[in-house]
Amino acid sequence: MTRAPDFVSLNGPDNVGKTTHLVRLAERWNAFQPLGAVHEHDLEPWARVATGDYARWWFETSTTVELTEMLLAGHTKRAAARETGRTGLLDRGLPMLLAVAAATCVVKDRLTVGEAFKTVTGIAGARAATPETSILLLPSFDAERSYAITGAREGRPWTGIYPEYQKTLHAVLLRQVDHGAFTAVVDCEGRSLDAVHSDVLDRLGLSRLIDGSPR
């Protein structure tokens, strides 16, 4: 990579370490601009749905169109917040947002993963082509083990429909890996935080740029 990309996203299921690695990246290079998650850039609709039973809205009363459109709207506004000449750091990029919407569609509408992806990508349309360098942090290449690892890190049991959603999300992410949805995949299983972070830098191809730039 000869120049820094406009956007770098870290993706993966809950508790895989996305936020930790994003903080580390931001600390390494002042050309990185942390842009956070989509809900931080489109506050009103997310605050509105969170005032009641958020889980019920997410998994029962919202439609796939509504949820997908809200995720994409926040993504668009987040991208617009990037300052010229800086690389925006995204907590869950476009591939991950599509994965979240598809996994929710599977558990809510009882579609197959393939059917859910077709539905979600149909809603996204051309917006699914937004360029970014996307890194997937994967707890394990085995879906059941991946779920077990991240579930143990939660500190308390997932309840209700959330365990089914998380298991589905892990399966959806592995399907995306098979279809080349991410720029690179980092296997985190059994590896230290430092080793994973070093791998993230290598996959981004930014080590030379970062090491030669002021902090």
KEKE-3310 file (N, C-alpha, C; in steps of 0.2 Angstrom, whole numbers, plus 5000, padded with zeros to 4 digits):
npx = (5004:5004:4999:4989:4973:4956:4947:4948:4942:4938:4932:4920:4913:4905:4915:4928:4938:4938:4937:4948:4959:4956:4958:4972:4977:4974:4982:4994:4996:4994:4987:4976:4959:4948:4932:4922:4906:4891:4879:4883:4883:4871:4861:4847:4837:4842:4842:4829:4823:4829:4824:4813:4810:4824:4829:4818:4813:4823:4824:4811:4800:4805:4807:4816:4820:4819:4829:4841:4842:4843:4856:4864:4861:4867:4880:4884:4883:4893:4904:4905:4910:4923:4939:4948:4962:4964:4964:4949:4944:4934:4922:4916:4913:4906:4904:4902:4891:4882:4882:4877:4864:4860:4861:4852:4840:4840:4837:4825:4816:4816:4823:4835:4853:4858:4846:4844:4855:4853:4842:4846:4857:4850:4843:4853:4859:4868:4875:4882:4894:4904:4920:4933:4946:4944:4946:4944:4942:4943:4937:4939:4940:4930:4913:4905:4915:4920:4909:4908:4920:4919:4907:4911:4919:4910:4905:4893:4879:4872:4855:4838:4834:4847:4858:4855:4856:4869:4876:4872:4877:4891:4891:4887:4898:4908:4903:4904:4918:4922:4917:4925:4922:4929:4944:4955:4958:4960:4966:4962:4963:4969:4980:4990:4986:4995:5001:4991:4988:4999:4998:4987:4992:5001:4992:4986:4996:5002:5013:5025:5022:5016:5027:5036:5030:5025:5019)
npy = (4994:5011:5023:5030:5023:5030:5025:5014:4999:4990:4974:4962:4950:4953:4957:4954:4962:4974:4988:4990:4988:4998:5010:5008:5010:5023:5029:5027:5035:5051:5054:5046:5046:5044:5038:5030:5022:5019:5023:5034:5045:5048:5052:5054:5045:5032:5035:5036:5023:5017:5021:5013:4996:4990:4978:4971:4980:4979:4965:4961:4970:4980:4982:4973:4981:4994:4993:4990:5001:5011:5008:5010:5023:5029:5025:5032:5045:5045:5042:5055:5063:5062:5070:5079:5071:5063:5047:5038:5029:5016:5008:4994:4992:4993:4980:4973:4979:4975:4961:4961:4965:4955:4944:4947:4947:4933:4927:4934:4934:4921:4917:4909:4910:4913:4919:4929:4937:4941:4948:4959:4965:4969:4979:4988:4990:5001:5007:4997:4996:5005:5011:5004:4999:4984:4975:4959:4953:4938:4927:4913:4901:4891:4891:4888:4887:4900:4907:4903:4907:4921:4923:4919:4929:4939:4940:4938:4928:4927:4931:4927:4930:4933:4924:4915:4924:4929:4917:4915:4926:4924:4913:4919:4928:4920:4915:4926:4928:4917:4922:4932:4945:4954:4964:4958:4945:4942:4929:4927:4917:4910:4919:4933:4950:4959:4952:4950:4964:4967:4959:4965:4978:4973:4968:4979:4985:4997:4999:5005:5018:5023:5021:5031:5043:5057:5056)
npz = (5000:4995:4999:5012:5016:5013:5023:5037:5043:5058:5061:5067:5079:5095:5108:5103:5102:5095:5098:5107:5098:5089:5097:5099:5086:5084:5093:5088:5076:5070:5059:5058:5061:5073:5071:5076:5080:5070:5076:5083:5075:5070:5079:5083:5078:5083:5097:5099:5096:5107:5118:5123:5124:5119:5113:5110:5100:5090:5087:5085:5082:5073:5055:5042:5032:5039:5049:5042:5034:5044:5049:5037:5035:5046:5043:5031:5036:5045:5037:5030:5040:5040:5040:5027:5020:5031:5038:5041:5055:5058:5068:5066:5050:5033:5028:5040:5045:5036:5038:5052:5049:5041:5049:5059:5052:5048:5061:5064:5054:5050:5038:5027:5028:5015:5009:5017:5016:5002:5003:5012:5004:4993:4998:5002:4990:4978:4988:4995:4989:4995:4997:5007:5018:5025:5040:5047:5063:5070:5081:5081:5068:5068:5070:5081:5091:5091:5095:5108:5114:5113:5120:5133:5137:5139:5152:5158:5156:5140:5135:5131:5114:5110:5111:5100:5090:5091:5088:5075:5069:5069:5061:5049:5047:5044:5032:5024:5024:5016:5004:5001:5007:5016:5017:5023:5035:5052:5062:5078:5088:5102:5103:5108:5113:5108:5098:5089:5086:5080:5068:5063:5059:5049:5040:5036:5029:5033:5041:5037:5033:5045:5055:5050:5052:5061:5078)
capx = (5000:5008:4996:4984:4966:4952:4944:4950:4937:4939:4925:4920:4908:4906:4921:4934:4944:4938:4938:4954:4963:4955:4961:4979:4979:4973:4987:5000:4997:4989:4983:4970:4953:4943:4925:4917:4901:4886:4874:4886:4883:4864:4858:4840:4833:4844:4840:4821:4822:4832:4820:4809:4813:4828:4830:4812:4813:4828:4823:4804:4795:4808:4808:4823:4821:4820:4835:4846:4842:4846:4863:4867:4861:4873:4887:4885:4885:4900:4909:4905:4913:4930:4942:4952:4969:4965:4961:4944:4944:4927:4920:4912:4913:4900:4903:4900:4884:4878:4882:4873:4857:4858:4860:4846:4835:4839:4833:4819:4811:4817:4826:4841:4858:4858:4840:4844:4860:4850:4837:4850:4861:4845:4841:4859:4860:4875:4879:4886:4901:4908:4927:4936:4950:4941:4949:4939:4945:4939:4940:4940:4937:4925:4908:4903:4920:4920:4903:4910:4925:4916:4902:4914:4921:4904:4905:4887:4876:4867:4849:4833:4836:4853:4863:4854:4858:4877:4878:4870:4882:4897:4891:4887:4904:4912:4901:4907:4925:4922:4915:4929:4919:4934:4951:4959:4955:4965:4964:4964:4962:4975:4985:4990:4984:5001:5002:4985:4988:5005:4995:4982:4996:5004:4987:4984:5001:5003:5018:5031:5019:5015:5033:5039:5026:5024:5013)
capy = (5000:5016:5028:5028:5023:5034:5022:5007:4997:4984:4971:4955:4949:4956:4955:4951:4967:4979:4995:4990:4989:5005:5014:5007:5012:5030:5032:5026:5039:5056:5054:5042:5050:5039:5039:5027:5018:5022:5027:5041:5050:5048:5051:5055:5038:5027:5037:5035:5016:5014:5023:5008:4989:4990:4972:4969:4983:4976:4958:4959:4975:4983:4978:4972:4987:4999:4992:4991:5008:5015:5006:5013:5031:5031:5024:5037:5051:5044:5043:5062:5066:5061:5076:5078:5070:5058:5040:5037:5023:5014:5003:4990:4995:4991:4972:4971:4981:4970:4955:4962:4966:4948:4939:4949:4945:4926:4925:4937:4932:4914:4915:4906:4915:4916:4923:4935:4942:4943:4954:4965:4968:4972:4985:4992:4993:5003:5009:4991:4997:5010:5008:5004:4993:4981:4969:4955:4950:4932:4923:4906:4899:4887:4895:4886:4889:4907:4910:4901:4912:4928:4923:4918:4936:4944:4940:4936:4924:4931:4928:4928:4928:4935:4918:4913:4929:4928:4911:4916:4931:4920:4909:4924:4931:4915:4915:4932:4926:4912:4926:4938:4952:4958:4965:4954:4941:4940:4924:4929:4912:4908:4924:4939:4956:4962:4948:4952:4970:4967:4957:4970:4983:4970:4967:4986:4988:5004:5000:5010:5025:5025:5022:5037:5049:5060:5053)
capz = (5000:4994:5002:5017:5013:5016:5029:5039:5048:5061:5061:5071:5084:5101:5113:5100:5103:5090:5101:5109:5093:5086:5101:5098:5080:5084:5097:5084:5070:5071:5053:5059:5064:5075:5069:5080:5077:5066:5080:5086:5069:5068:5086:5084:5077:5088:5104:5099:5097:5113:5124:5125:5124:5113:5110:5106:5093:5086:5085:5084:5079:5067:5049:5040:5028:5043:5052:5037:5032:5049:5049:5031:5035:5050:5040:5027:5040:5048:5032:5029:5045:5039:5038:5021:5021:5036:5037:5046:5059:5059:5073:5061:5043:5029:5028:5046:5046:5032:5042:5057:5047:5038:5055:5062:5047:5049:5067:5065:5048:5049:5032:5027:5027:5008:5008:5021:5012:4996:5005:5014:4999:4989:5001:5002:4983:4976:4994:4997:4986:4998:4998:5014:5020:5031:5043:5051:5069:5070:5087:5078:5061:5070:5072:5088:5096:5090:5099:5115:5116:5114:5125:5139:5138:5141:5160:5161:5151:5135:5136:5126:5107:5109:5109:5093:5085:5091:5084:5068:5066:5068:5054:5043:5046:5041:5025:5021:5023:5010:4998:5001:5009:5019:5014:5026:5041:5057:5066:5085:5093:5106:5102:5113:5110:5104:5092:5085:5084:5075:5062:5060:5055:5043:5035:5033:5025:5035:5045:5035:5034:5052:5058:5047:5053:5068:5083)
cpx = (5004:5005:4990:4977:4962:4948:4947:4944:4939:4932:4926:4915:4909:4912:4927:4939:4944:4940:4945:4959:4962:4959:4969:4981:4979:4979:4994:5001:4992:4985:4977:4965:4948:4936:4919:4912:4895:4881:4876:4885:4876:4860:4851:4836:4835:4842:4832:4820:4824:4829:4815:4813:4817:4829:4824:4811:4817:4826:4816:4800:4798:4808:4815:4825:4823:4827:4841:4847:4845:4854:4867:4867:4867:4880:4888:4887:4891:4905:4910:4909:4921:4933:4947:4959:4970:4962:4956:4944:4937:4926:4915:4910:4907:4899:4900:4893:4880:4877:4877:4866:4855:4857:4854:4840:4834:4835:4826:4814:4812:4819:4833:4846:4858:4852:4841:4849:4857:4845:4841:4854:4856:4843:4847:4860:4867:4879:4883:4893:4906:4915:4929:4941:4947:4945:4944:4944:4941:4942:4942:4937:4932:4919:4906:4909:4921:4915:4905:4915:4923:4911:4905:4917:4916:4904:4899:4883:4872:4861:4844:4835:4843:4858:4862:4857:4866:4879:4877:4875:4888:4897:4891:4894:4909:4910:4904:4915:4926:4920:4919:4927:4924:4941:4955:4956:4961:4962:4967:4965:4969:4981:4985:4988:4989:5002:4997:4986:4994:5002:4990:4986:4999:4998:4985:4990:5003:5009:5024:5028:5019:5022:5037:5035:5026:5018:5009)
cpy = (5006:5023:5026:5028:5028:5032:5015:5005:4991:4981:4964:4955:4953:4953:4952:4956:4973:4986:4995:4992:4996:5010:5014:5011:5020:5033:5031:5032:5045:5057:5050:5046:5045:5042:5035:5023:5022:5026:5033:5046:5051:5047:5050:5048:5033:5029:5035:5028:5013:5016:5018:5001:4988:4984:4969:4973:4980:4969:4956:4964:4979:4979:4977:4978:4993:4999:4993:4998:5013:5014:5010:5020:5033:5030:5030:5044:5051:5045:5051:5066:5066:5068:5074:5076:5065:5052:5039:5030:5021:5008:4999:4994:4992:4984:4970:4973:4977:4963:4955:4962:4959:4943:4940:4946:4937:4924:4928:4935:4925:4912:4911:4911:4918:4920:4929:4940:4945:4949:4960:4968:4971:4979:4990:4995:4995:5005:5003:4992:5002:5007:5009:4998:4990:4975:4966:4952:4944:4928:4916:4905:4894:4891:4894:4888:4897:4910:4908:4905:4919:4928:4922:4925:4941:4945:4938:4932:4929:4927:4930:4926:4929:4929:4916:4918:4929:4922:4912:4921:4928:4916:4914:4927:4926:4914:4920:4931:4922:4916:4932:4945:4956:4958:4960:4951:4940:4935:4926:4923:4910:4913:4930:4945:4959:4958:4950:4959:4971:4965:4962:4975:4980:4970:4974:4988:4995:5005:5005:5017:5027:5026:5028:5043:5051:5057:5059)
cpz = (5000:4998:5007:5014:5016:5023:5030:5044:5051:5063:5065:5076:5090:5105:5109:5100:5098:5093:5104:5104:5089:5090:5100:5092:5080:5088:5093:5079:5071:5064:5053:5063:5066:5074:5072:5077:5074:5070:5083:5081:5067:5074:5087:5083:5082:5095:5104:5100:5104:5119:5127:5126:5118:5109:5107:5100:5088:5083:5083:5080:5073:5061:5047:5036:5033:5047:5048:5035:5037:5050:5043:5032:5040:5047:5035:5030:5043:5043:5030:5034:5045:5037:5032:5023:5027:5035:5043:5049:5060:5063:5069:5055:5039:5029:5034:5047:5042:5035:5048:5055:5044:5044:5058:5058:5048:5055:5068:5060:5046:5041:5032:5026:5020:5007:5011:5018:5006:4998:5007:5009:4994:4992:5001:4995:4982:4983:4997:4994:4989:4999:5005:5014:5026:5033:5048:5057:5070:5076:5086:5072:5062:5073:5079:5093:5096:5095:5107:5118:5118:5120:5132:5142:5140:5149:5163:5155:5146:5136:5131:5119:5106:5107:5102:5088:5085:5087:5077:5065:5065:5062:5048:5042:5042:5033:5021:5020:5017:5004:4997:5002:5012:5016:5017:5033:5045:5062:5073:5090:5096:5105:5107:5109:5106:5098:5087:5082:5079:5068:5059:5056:5049:5038:5032:5028:5027:5039:5043:5035:5041:5056:5056:5048:5060:5072:5085)
residu = (MET:THR:ARG:ALA:PRO:ASP:PHE:VAL:SER:LEU:ASN:GLY:PRO:ASP:ASN:VAL:GLY:LYS:THR:THR:HIS:LEU:VAL:ARG:LEU:ALA:GLU:ARG:TRP:ASN:ALA:PHE:GLN:PRO:LEU:GLY:ALA:VAL:HIS:GLU:HIS:ASP:LEU:GLU:PRO:TRP:ALA:ARG:VAL:ALA:THR:GLY:ASP:TYR:ALA:ARG:TRP:TRP:PHE:GLU:THR:SER:THR:THR:VAL:GLU:LEU:THR:GLU:MET:LEU:LEU:ALA:GLY:HIS:THR:LYS:ARG:ALA:ALA:ALA:ARG:GLU:THR:GLY:ARG:THR:GLY:LEU:LEU:ASP:ARG:GLY:LEU:PRO:MET:LEU:LEU:ALA:VAL:ALA:ALA:ALA:THR:CYS:VAL:VAL:LYS:ASP:ARG:LEU:THR:VAL:GLY:GLU:ALA:PHE:LYS:THR:VAL:THR:GLY:ILE:ALA:GLY:ALA:ARG:ALA:ALA:THR:PRO:GLU:THR:SER:ILE:LEU:LEU:LEU:PRO:SER:PHE:ASP:ALA:GLU:ARG:SER:TYR:ALA:ILE:THR:GLY:ALA:ARG:GLU:GLY:ARG:PRO:TRP:THR:GLY:ILE:TYR:PRO:GLU:TYR:GLN:LYS:THR:LEU:HIS:ALA:VAL:LEU:LEU:ARG:GLN:VAL:ASP:HIS:GLY:ALA:PHE:THR:ALA:VAL:VAL:ASP:CYS:GLU:GLY:ARG:SER:LEU:ASP:ALA:VAL:HIS:SER:ASP:VAL:LEU:ASP:ARG:LEU:GLY:LEU:SER:ARG:LEU:ILE:ASP:GLY:SER:PRO:ARG)
# end
